[in-house]
Amino acid sequence: MITLTTPGILTSRTLNRSSSDSNSDSESEQSMSEGEMARLMEEVEEKKKLISNIRNKPWRMKRRLQHLKDAQQFVDKFEGALGKGKGRKLYAYKVMMTKKWIKFQRDFENFKTACIPWERKIKEVESHFGSSVASYFIFLRWMYGMNLVLFGFTFGLVVIPEVLMGLPYGSIPRKTVPRAEQPTAMDYSVLMDFGGYCKYSVLFYGYYNNQRTIGFLKFRLPLSYLMVGVGTFGYSLMVVIRTMAKNADVGGGDSEDGEFTFAWKMFTSWDYLIGNAETADNKYASITTSFKESIVDEQENQKDENIHLRRFLRVLANVLILCSLGGSGYLIYFVVKRSQEFATRDDLSWYEKNEVEIVMSLLGLVCPPLFETIAELEDYHPRIALKWQLGRIFALFLGNLYTFLFALFDEVNAKLDEEESIKNASIWAMKEYYANFSAYNNDTSATPPPINPADVIRGPCWETTVGIFVKLTVSDIQVTYLTILIGDFLRAVVVRFLNYCWCWDLEAGFPSYGEFDISGNVLGLVFNQGMIWMGAFYAPGLVGINVLRLLTSMYYQCWAVMACNVPHERVFKASKSNNFYMGLLLLILFLSLLPVVYTIMTLPPSFDCGPFSGKTKMYDVIMETIDLDLPAFMGTLFSYAANPGLIIPAVLLMVVCVYMRDHMEELLTFANLFILLRTLLPADAKGDPGGKSAKVTGKPGAAGGAVTLQKDVSLASPNPRTAVTRPPGPRGPGPLPGNQLQVPGGEAGRGRGQPRRQ
């Protein structure tokens, strides 16, 4: 019988076998080479011989049973691969199911990847603009997920219970638009300014009633309101710290010291499993971008510069930026002082009414480009320059934000002073109403009809005033979207269609296509989230507005980047930029927590609006719950837990634990290094009793009196020059037959590693 060995031509032996066996058997046989089949056959035969001769082995019964069980399992499993025995069909079925299971796992992994929100969009952006731009969209997606959880907490535990089980609109004064405001309550300009019906809705703090329980479920709304407000900060803090710890475990581009970077990228970057044309284009663009990133890193590593001139320019740049920050801070302080003077006047122009907002917006537009221009003097690596730019803009925005807060709290203090007089006036008006009704009817026992809620005198409700962050968030959305539409889209249209009939090249010269502003967009997200954290306690609907803002921003900005922007001139790796963003977010979280805690712990709530009205402090609702709903000892435990004598040591203990955890890796590294040095040093240099083996072995009873130490494991081979302690003689008995596992089809000493485990 002639066997053809030409590639692509089947042998007659293969044809005969395929005609006699089933399709599943042929697939399993084709998946194994002839050498593998021969080795498998030898192993099966040896296992069969072991099964037949197991009684003759001089082994213990436990060992015989174990070897018999292993041999029978091996024969049952692999005999079918040879086309023999009763396990042939079972083996073919197992092979088929294994292939289907592998395919299912691959499809399931693809399904999980497809379920990640906006994964394909972000990968497309990354392939064309680099990982630095993609890191912004990853950060935006993470922020959307966190706000979605906060939205679930707020609406599920505060808004929906009030809507379903609380008093309806118009039933009490706090849920009714005042009579004087009703004619304009539905005007578009009033609604866009969050006045009218928006102000007296579930969006703001003042709408919620102070009933201790509501509905047939006896839901404790004031307690839930406070717990959700505090839990928002607790959950955000936990998620931010957890994400920072997770990102810290992932290596970044800052520590890459690999050799032959370009060779590895050239020969190993392509994925040969790509079958989609669009995916192939994205992969091609991604590889090209990664080459640009590596070129920038290599140029920075090989840069030869005048260190003294560079230091002088960097110091000069920082002095100029500090002067800019100081000037902007003084300008905001001056404008805020003017706004306090304008508050007592009625004849104000439009500019004088909105002077603070206009100045803050102009500083936010002018200062970041100015900082970027000054940063050209420093000539940092683009990754480092981005972090410096972020830090400087962060300082600018933080000054603006806290200046605004100081001005807002001045207004709050004024409203608190005004509230006392309004409270007295409302009580006096109620008494006058009852007195006039009795005098008019000449009947002191008659019950007067209730006053219409729209006619009741209202307090200023300073909590709703603090909820002005809703207005700031909406205005920030409008400014951001208009800036992208005008600054990027119209600019790109002009460059694209007027370039053919212009005096110079618009793409290469002015105005050219815009680049994506990473620092500005990241800090816009960070400070927008800071406003959400500060305002969500006084405007529960703010979290829902922010979720919609982030959802639309992902689609809108992805479109703007791909359609209107061009990659940066110096594309660089993101490295650990996400963790740097998280650090800024953690800082703004702490700074956002301070005003909220200050208002909860120190300021009295309004007397006629909100879930805490009628109480001295907002946190009194917790003490009320402990006194009325919990056992007496719980109040004692809570008073002990609130004692500063316990809180301060607990905080110090937490700091020590965090410090020890952060430095545990370094301590373990030093300990391992010390152990390694001890094992590598010669015995005489260690200075321990183990090195003086001649003296110790000569003393009777030394082994029993000495301390037994665990032997150090060394990677080096043991020193063969040791003292001889016994005369030469025959070796001890070797292992019993069968103790050493035999490798079928192979011999010892051929460099194939350890024997195969049966």
N, C-alpha and C positions, 0 to 999 in steps of 0.2 A: 504494500500500500504506500503510495507516494504522498509525502507531506510537503506542502508548499509553504515556504517561509516568507514569501513576498508580502510586504505590508498591504493591508486592504483586501487580501484574498483569504477566504476561509479554507481551512484544511478539511480533508475528507473525514478525519476523525471527529472534528467538531460538527460536521454536517450529520454524521451518523448519530452522535450524541444528542443533538438538538431535535432530530426527528423522533427519537425514542423517549425523551424526557418532556416534562411539562414546561410551560413558560417560566414559572417561578423558579424551577430548578436550574434552567439555563441562565437566568439572571444571576442567581447565587454563585454558579460555577464561573461565569465570566468575570465576576467581581474578585476572584482569587486566581493568582498565578499558579503555574504548575509546581514551582518550588514550594509555595505555601501549602498546596494540596498534599505534596509528598510529606512535608514535615508534619502536617496535621494527621495524616494517615499513620505515620510512625507513632505519634503520641497516642492516638486512639488504640493502636495495637498494644502498646506498652501498658496502657491503663487496663485493657482487657486481661493481659497476662497477670497484672497485679491483682485484679479481682479474683482470678482463678487460683492464684498461689498465695492468697492472703493468709490462709491457715498455716502455711509453712514458715511464715515470718516469725523470728524470735522477738516479738514485740509484746508489749502489754496490751490488754484487751481494749483499753481506752484509745490507744494509738491505732490499733487495727481498725476499730470502728470509724475513727476519723478519716483514715486513708481510704477505707472502703467507701465511705460516703462521698468524699471528694472525687474518687475515681468514677463512681457511678454517675455523678452529676456531670463530669466532663464528657463521658461517653454519650450520655443522653443529649447533651447540648451540641456536640460537634460531630456525632456520627451521621446526622442528617446532612451535614455539609458535603459528605462523600457520596451522597446518593444511595446510602445503604440503610438498612434497619428500619425500625418502626418510627424513628424520629425524623425521617426524611420530609414528610409533609409538614410536621410541626416546625422544623427548621426553616422551611420555605416561608411558612406563615410568619415566623418571628422576623425573618429578614424583611419581608414586606411591611410588617408593622413598624419595624425600626426605621425604615426609610420614610414611612408616612409620619412617624413621630418627629423625625428630624425636620421634615418639611413643615409640619405644624408649628414646631418651635420657631423656625425661621419666619414663617408667615405671622406668627404671634408677635415676634419682636418688631417686624415691620408695622404691624397694627398698633403696637404701643407707641412707636415713633410717630406714626400718623396721628395719634390721639394727643400728642403734645401740642398745645395751642401755638399757632404761628411758627412752627418749627421750619417748614419749607421756606416761608418768607424770610426768616432770619438767616437761614443758610444761604439763600440767594443774595441777601445783602452782604453777608460775610465774604462770599466768593468774589464780589465785585469791589467792595470797599474796605475789606480787611477786618480783622477781629476787633479792632478798636471801636469802629462804628457799630459792629454787631453787639459789642458789650453793652451799649446803651439800650438796644432793643431787648436784650436778655434782662437787663435791669428793669425795664419798663414792664416786661411780662411778669417778673417776680413781684413788682409792686401791684400789678393788677390782681394776682392771686391773693396777696395779703389783704388788699382792700375788699376783695370778694368775701373773705372770711369775716372781716369787720362788718361788712354790710349785712351778712347773715345774722351776726350777733345783735346788731342794733335794730334791724327791722323785725327779727323774730322775737326779741324779748322786750322791745320798747314800743315801736311804732305800731305793729300789728295788734298787740293787746289793747292799746289805747283806741285804735280805730274800731275794733270788734266789740270790746267790752266797756269802753269808757262812755262818758256822756256825749251826745251828738253836738254838732255845731249849732250855735244859737241858744244853747240851754243855760249857759252861765256867761258872765262878762268876759272872762279870759278867752272864750271860744267864739266871740262875736266881734265883728268889726264895729267900732264906735260910730255913732250916728253922724258925726261930722265928716268921717272918712268914707262913708258909704257911696256918695255920688261918684267918687273917683276910684273906688276900690277895684274896678275891673278895667281900668285904663291900661293900655299896653306899656306906657312909660312907667306907671306905678308898679305893675307886675314885674317888669324887668329890673326894677330897683328893689324887688322883694318887699314891697309894701302891700297895702290892701289885703286881699284875701290870702296872699302868700304869707304875710306876717302872722296872721291868725290861723295857721294850719299846723299840721303835724311836723312841718319842716323845722319849727323853732321850739325852743324850750318853754316859752310862755303859754303854749296851747295846752300843756299837760296839767291835769288836775292833781290836787294833793290828797285825794282819797287814799286811805291806807290800803284798802283792798277794792278791787273792781271785778264786776262780773260774777257769774255763778261759780267760777273756779276760785274765787277769792284771791285773785292774782295781786301780789304786792308790787304795784307799779313803781312807787318812789324808791323802794329798796332795789328793784331791778334796774331802775334808771342809774342809780349811783354805782351799782356793781358792774354794769356794762361799761360805764364811763371809766372806772378804774381798770376793769379787765381789758379794755382796749389798749391801754398802755402796757399792761402786763404781757398780753399776748404779743404785741408788737416787739417788745424788748426781747422776749424769748425767741421769736422767729429771727430777728436780726442777729442776735448773738449766735444762734445755731447755724445760720447761713455763713457767718464769718468764720466759725470754726470749721465748717465743711469746706469752704473755699481755701482755708489755710492748709488743708491736707493735700490740695492739688498743686503740683509744681507749676511754676510760671516761667515766662521767658527770661526773667532776670537771672535765673540760676543755670541757664543752659550753657554748658561748656563742652558740648559734644564736638567731635572732630568730623571732618569731611561732611559738613552740613549740606553743601550744594550737591555733592555726589549722591548723598542719600536722598535728597529731594528729587534729583534728576531720575534716578533709577527705581525708586520705590514709592513714589507719590501716587501713581495712577492705580485706580481700582478697576481690575479687569472684569468684575462682576456687574459693571454698569451696563444696563441694556436700554435705557431711556435717553433719547437725544437731548432733551432739556437738562437732565441730570448730568450728562456728559459735558454740556456747555458750562454748567455751573462748576463742575469739577475742574475743567480746564482753566476757568477764570480764578478759581481758588488757588490752584497751583501757581499760576502767574503772580497772584497777589502775595503768596507765601514767599516766593523768590524776592519780590520787592522788599518785604519785611526783613528777610535775612540780609539783603544787601545793605539796608539802612543800619542794621545792627553791626555788620562787619565794618562799615565805614566809621561808625562811632568808636569801635574798638581800636581801629588803626589810626585814629585822628591824632595828629601831632600839632599841638597848639602852644602858644605863649601863655604859660600858667599865670604870670603876674598880670598881664593885660586882661586875661579872662576874669581873674578875681576882681580887678578894679571895675570892670564893666558890670559884673554881677552885683557888686555892692552899690554901684550907681543906680542900677535898675531897681533894686529893693528900696533905696532912698526915695526915688521918684514915685514908686507905688505907695509907699507909706505916706508920702505927702498927699497923694491923690485920695487915699482912704481918709486921712485926717480932714482934708477939705470937704469931702462928701459928708462926713459925719457932722462937721460944723454947719454945713448948709442945711442939712435935715433938722438939726437942733434949732437953727434960726427960723426955719419955716414953721416948725411946730410951735415955737413961741408966738409967732405971728398969728397962727391959727387960733391959739387960745385968746388972743386979743380980739380976733374977728368974731369970736363966739358971742360976744355981747352986742354986736352990731346987727342991724337988719338990712342996711343998704349995701349989700355985698354984690360984687360982680361975679360972673361965672368963674373966672380965674381965681378970685379970692376964695370962693367956696371950695374949689378943688385944687388948691395950690399944693397941698401935701402930696396927694396922689400923683399930680403932674410931675412934681420934682422927683419923687421916687421912681416913677416910670422912666424919666429922662436919664437919671443916674444909672438905672439898670440897662439902658440902651447904649449909653456913651462909655461908661467905665470899662466893661469887658473888652471891647475892641482896643481901648487905650492900653489896658494891661497887656493885651496880646502884642501890641506894637512895641511896648517897652521891653517885653520878654525876648524880643529878637536880639537884644544886646547880650543876653546870657548865653545863648547858643547851647542850650541843654539838648539832651536826647529827647526826641518828640514825646516819649512816654513820660519822662521826668518833667518836661515842660507842661504837659497836660495836668499833672498833679499840682504843680505850682500855680497854674492858672485856676484850677478848681479851688485851691485853698484861698487864693486872693479874692475871687468872686464870692466865695463862701463868706469871707470876712465882710465884704461889702453888703451882701444881702442880709447877713445877720445883723449888722448895724441898722440897716433900714427897717428890718422886722421888729427889733426891740425898741427902736425909736417910735414906731407906730404903736407898739403895745403900751409904751409909757404915755403917749398921747391918749390912747383909748382908756387907760385906767384913770387918767385925770378926768375924763368924761364920766366914767363910772362913779368916781367919788362925788362928782357934782350931782349925779342922779340920785345917789344915796342920800345926800343932803336934801335934795328936793323931795325924795320919797316920804320922809317923815311929815312934812307939811301937807302933802297930798293925802296921806293916810288920815291925818287929823281932819282935813277938809271933807273927806268922804264920810267919816263918822258923823261930823256935824251936819252934813247934808242929809244923811239918813235920819237923824233925829228930827231935823226940821221937817222932813217929809211926813213923818208919823205925827208930829205935833200939828202941822197944818191940816192933815187929813182929819184928825180928831176934832179940831176947832171948826173946820168947815161943816162937818156932819153933826156937831154937838153930841158926839157919842165917843167916850173914851174907850169903850169896850169893843168897838168895831175894828175889824182886822183890815188894814189897808191892802189894796191889791199890790202884788209884787212889781217892783220897778223893772221896766224893760232892760235886758242886759246891755243893749246898745246905748242906754242913757246913763249908765253908772260911771262915776268918775274913776278914771284909770290911773294907776301908778306908772312910772316910767319903765319898769321891767328892764333893769340893766342887763340881765342875762341875754335877752333877745338882742340888745344892742351889741353885746360881745359876739353874737352870732352873725355879725356883719362879714365874717370870713366867707360866708356863702357868696356874698356879692363880690368879694375879692377873687374868689375862685372862678366864678363865671366870667368876670372881666379878664382874668388871666387866660382863660380858654380863648376868648375872643381875640385878645392881642396876639396870642401864639399862632392861632390859625390864620389871622390876617397877615402876620409877618411872613409865614410860609407862603401864602398865596401871592403876596405882592413882592416880597424880597427874593423868593426863589423861583416861583412859577413864571411870573411876568418877566423877570430878568432872564430866565432861560428862553422864553419865547422871543424876546427881543434879540438875544444873541443868536438864536437859531435862524430866524427869518430875515434879520437885517444884516447879517454878516456878508451876504453876497453883494450888497449895494452900499457898503460903508467905506470910509476913507482908510481905515486900518482893520486889522484882524481882531474882531471882537472876542473871539475865543481865546486867543493868546494874550491879548492886551486887556484894556479896560472895556467893559465891566467883567467879561468872562463869565463862565458858569460858577455858581456858588459851591462852596464846600460845606459839608455837614458840620455844624458847630457842636462838637461833642461836649465841651465844658459847659456851655450855656444851657444846652438841653438837659444835661444831667442835673445841674444845680436847679434848673426850673422844676424838675421832678421832685428833688429833695425838698425844696422850700414849699412847693405845693403840698407835699405830704405833711410838712410841719404845720401848715395852716389847717389841714384836715384834722390833725391830732389836737390842735388847740381849739378848733371851733366845733368839733363833733359833739362835745359835751353840751354845748349851748344850741346846737343846730343838728339834731339827729339825722335830718335829711341830707346833710352835707356829704356823708359817706356814699350814699346812692348817686349823688351828682358826680362825685369823683370817680366812681366805677364807670359811669358812662363816659366821662372825659378820657380815662385811660383806654377804654375799649376803642373809642373813635380815634384816639391819637395813634394807636398801633397801625391801623389801616391808613390813616391820613399821612403819617410821617413815612411809613414804608413806601407809599406811592410817591411822595415828594422826593425821597432820597433816590429812588430808582429812575424817576422821570426828570428831575430838575438839577440834581447835584452831580458832581464829578468826584472821583477819589482824591484824597489828599495828595499833595505833591510828594510828601514823604510818608509813605504808608508804614506803620509800625505795629508791632504785636501788642495786644491788650495786656499781656502778662497778668498781673493780679489787680487789674483796674476794678473788677467787680468788688473785690474786698475793700478797695479804697472808697468806692461808692458807698459800701455798707458802713464804713467808718464814719463818713459824713452823715449818713442817715441816722446812725446811732447817736451822734452828737446832737443833731437837730431834734431827735426824740427826747433826749434829756432836757434840752433847752425848751421844748414845747411842754414838757411835763411841769416845769416850774410855775408858769402862770396859772395853770389849771389847779394845781395843789394849793397855790396861794389863795385863789378865790374860794375853794372848797373849805379851807381851814380857817380863814380869817374874815371874809366878807359875809354879812348876813344876807340871806336870800330875800327876794322881793316879797311883799306881803300879799299880793293879789295875783300872782302868776307863777306857774311852774309847779313841779311835784313837791318842792320843799317849802312852799309858802306856809307861813305860820310858825316856822321853827327858827331857833336862834342861829344855828349853823346847819349846813347841809348834811354833815356827817351825823347829826342827831338822829337821823332815821335808823342808823345802825344800832345806836344805844336803845332806841325805842323797841326795835325788834328783839334785841337781847333781853330786855326787861319783860316784854309781854309774851314772847313766843318760846323762849329757851329756858332751861332750868336755871336756878339761882347761881349754881357754881360756875356756869358759863360766863356770867358777868364778872365774877371774881377772876377767872382765868384771863378774860379779855383785859381787865384792868392791870393785871400783872404783866401781860404780854405787851401792853402799851407803855410800860415803865421804861424810861430812857436808860435806867441802870441795866436792863436786859438787852435793849436794842443795840446799844453801842458795842458791848462785847460780842453780840451775834454778828454785827457788821464786820468787826475786826477779825473774827474767826473766818468769815466768808472770804475776806481779803487774803488771809494767810493761806486758806485752802486753794484759792485761785492762783496765788503766787507759787505754791508748791506744785500744783498741777502743771503750770507753764514751764517750770524749771525741772520737772521730774525727768524729762528726756535728757537734759544735760547731765543730771546727777547719774543716771544710768550709764550714759556714755563714758563719764570719768571712771565709774566703777568697772565697766567692762575693759577699759584701757588699762587700769591697774592690774586686773586679773591677767590680762594678756601679757603685760610686762613681767609679772611674776612667773608665768609659765615659760617665757622665752629666756629669762635669766638662768645661768647655770646654778646648780644646787648650792655651791659654796657661797654665791653672792646673794642668795635670798635671806640668809641669816635666820632660818627657822630650824627646828630640830630635825625636820625631814632631810635636810642637807647633810647632817652628820650621821650617816647611816652606819659607819663602822663602829662609832662609839655606842650607838643605841642598841645595835644588835648584839654587842658583846655583853650587855648587862642583863642578868637574869631578871625576868619579870618586868622588863622595861615596856614591853608591849601592853601589859595590863595596866601599868600606871600612867602611861602617856595618854594624851587626848587624841582620839581618832579624828583625823581631818579628812574631808572629802577630797579625793584626788582631782587636781585641776586637769582639765582636758585641753590639750594643746594640738594645734594643727600641725606642728612640726613632728617629725619622726623621733622616737625615743633615742636617747644616746646609747649606742651599743657598748660603750666602754664602762661597764658597771662591774662591781666587785663580784667575783665568783664565790658563791656560798655553798655549792655542793659538788661532789666529784662527778666526772662524766660517767654516764651509764646509758642503758637502753631507755628509749622513750616510753612514755606511758601508753596504755592501750588506746587505740584509735576508736573512732565512732563505730557503733554497731552497724551492721548492714541495714541500709534503708534510712539511716539517720540523715544522710546528706541527700538533698533533693537532686535528682538527675535531670538534666536538660535533654529532652529527646531531640535528635537531629543535630546536636552540637557537642563540643568537647570543652573541657575546662582549659582555661588559659588562653582563649582566643580573643580576649578583649571585648566580649559581648556584655559585660556588666554582670549584675547579680543574676543568680539562677532564676528561672521563671517560677513564679509562685503558682502552685497547683490549686 
